[in-house]
Amino acid sequence: MSDYTTAIEFKNVSKKYIISNVFQQGIKGLLLNIFRPSYKHTAITYTALENINFKIKKGESFGLIGKNGAGKSTTLGLIAKVLYPTDGIIEVNGRVAPLLELGAGFHNDLTGRENVMVNGVLLGLTIQQVYEKMDDIIEFSGLQNFIDLPMRTYSTGMFVRLGFSIAINTDPDILLVDEVLAVGDVDFQEKCIDVMKNFKKKGVTIVFVSHEIKAAEIICDRVAYIDNHTIAGIGTPSEMMNRYIGVHGRTLKEGKTVTNV
């Protein structure tokens, strides 16, 4: 790491994807064209992030805003190491709990309790630690009446609540939060915010992506505004929110949600 106070650092990071025209034209288009003499199989490069540079201190709450497709979730994926950069260096110091695609690893035929065991181990806990935390995980999720039913009976909100409950009980050094507040009722959203505020008091580093302006202002110390797949600015939540809205011609109202942030 650059120094002992740094939790995360991006140095000239770019992420590009190779997209084949086979996937762009669909199966029907492929079958109709592949045998034509003029058919060419080409590949297109899509740049999700370009030359990104920022540093997050240990214990800091750092927000990411930008239009849909700007590269916010890609940034979190790179920090979580579920994605890898095409260019540049990423340094991460600490145990990461990624609240990205919550419930994406759940098995529909297993019960909620069984999925807690599997996902807890995948997130780095021992089997004994998962057993010890099981009651707390179930209580926070509020799914006591459903925990022994197959996951195929769960709603999307129930998936997210259980996934969030597992992740926050892994005692992370770094918490990655991607649109968790977009799913779930008001009471659960408030519980999520309270948990992140408590993590902040404990010195946990938080990287937070959300469309909720009020939540970002409560949780984040600084915010990075990503525009056109690169960093357009870093500052206080209100500064970057107003800058984003100024570019896209919207009026910021305190406590209101601005979509596509």
Stockholm file with secondary structure:
# STOCKHOLM 1.0

chainA/1-261         MSDYTTAIEFKNVSKKYIISNVFQQGIKGLLLNIFRPSYKHTAITYTALENINFKIKKGESFGLIGKNGAGKSTTLGLIAKVLYPTDGIIEVNGRVAPLLELGAGFHNDLTGRENVMVNGVLLGLTIQQVYEKMDDIIEFSGLQNFIDLPMRTYSTGMFVRLGFSIAINTDPDILLVDEVLAVGDVDFQEKCIDVMKNFKKKGVTIVFVSHEIKAAEIICDRVAYIDNHTIAGIGTPSEMMNRYIGVHGRTLKEGKTVTNV
#=GR chainA/1-261 SS CCSTTEEEEEEEEEEEEEEEHHHHHHHHHHHHHTTSTTCCCCEEEEEEEEEEEEEEETTCEEEEECSTTSSHHHHHHHHHTSSCCSEEEEEECSCEEEESSTTTTCCTTSBHHHHHHHHHHHTTCCHHHHHHHHHHHHHHHTCTTTTTSBGGGCCHHHHHHHHHHHHHTTCCSEEEEESGGGSSCHHHHHHHHHHHHHHHHTTCEEEEECSCHHHHHHHCSEEEEEETTEEEEEECHHHHHHHHHHHHTCCCCTTCCCTTC
#=GC SS_cons         CCSTTEEEEEEEEEEEEEEEHHHHHHHHHHHHHTTSTTCCCCEEEEEEEEEEEEEEETTCEEEEECSTTSSHHHHHHHHHTSSCCSEEEEEECSCEEEESSTTTTCCTTSBHHHHHHHHHHHTTCCHHHHHHHHHHHHHHHTCTTTTTSBGGGCCHHHHHHHHHHHHHTTCCSEEEEESGGGSSCHHHHHHHHHHHHHHHHTTCEEEEECSCHHHHHHHCSEEEEEETTEEEEEECHHHHHHHHHHHHTCCCCTTCCCTTC
//
